[in-house]
């Protein structure tokens, strides 16, 4: 046996890291340009990422201009969920990340996006028991091969003490794309589209649920999911999404 020099192992690791950086140099998660570190954004994409930071509305998670600002729009809020949190507004970089995850098979993005969701959703995750993703209809799931909300929820469960339950909530019929529909049409479109897997009913009774989605626009889908879940009497449902559309965030910021 030859003696191993004191700094041999760290130097070997350093050499391995340099080699892997040479073979696979770090790239921006959103635009794939070269960056300094793995798993981050380039300066340009970072500037176009509208992170939601405090102060925000405690119920909806929407950003507020200053602490104690009264959010008139949500004073009359009667949504079925208890609280919602989002990592960022749905603008240029967020849209790119979601599109790459959903349509370009960039499953590697899910863990990074979930990490950002975790930061803003910590207060909800600490109190929750189980994490449930907004489900896809089986035809769409077969075509895409994965549920993007499921991937985010799975990584959030790994980062918290919550149990991941991807098969409790089911989408029992296909729904139209919501993009071009009015609020009323959106609610009609998803009404009764979700139900609970009868074999899993017991799992949500009296439990604190986090419902996860990639993007929330009007909240019609979230509302329909909550109504289906509430029939089986959980304690409450909180919502955690990656990006959220709020009135003043329409279009790139
Ligand atoms: Zn970039």
Boltz pocket constraint, residues with backbone or C-beta under 6 A from the ligand:
constraints:
  - pocket:
      binder: B
      contacts: [[A, 28], [A, 29], [A, 30], [A, 31], [A, 32], [A, 33], [A, 41], [A, 42], [A, 43], [A, 44], [A, 45], [A, 46]]
      max_distance: 6.0
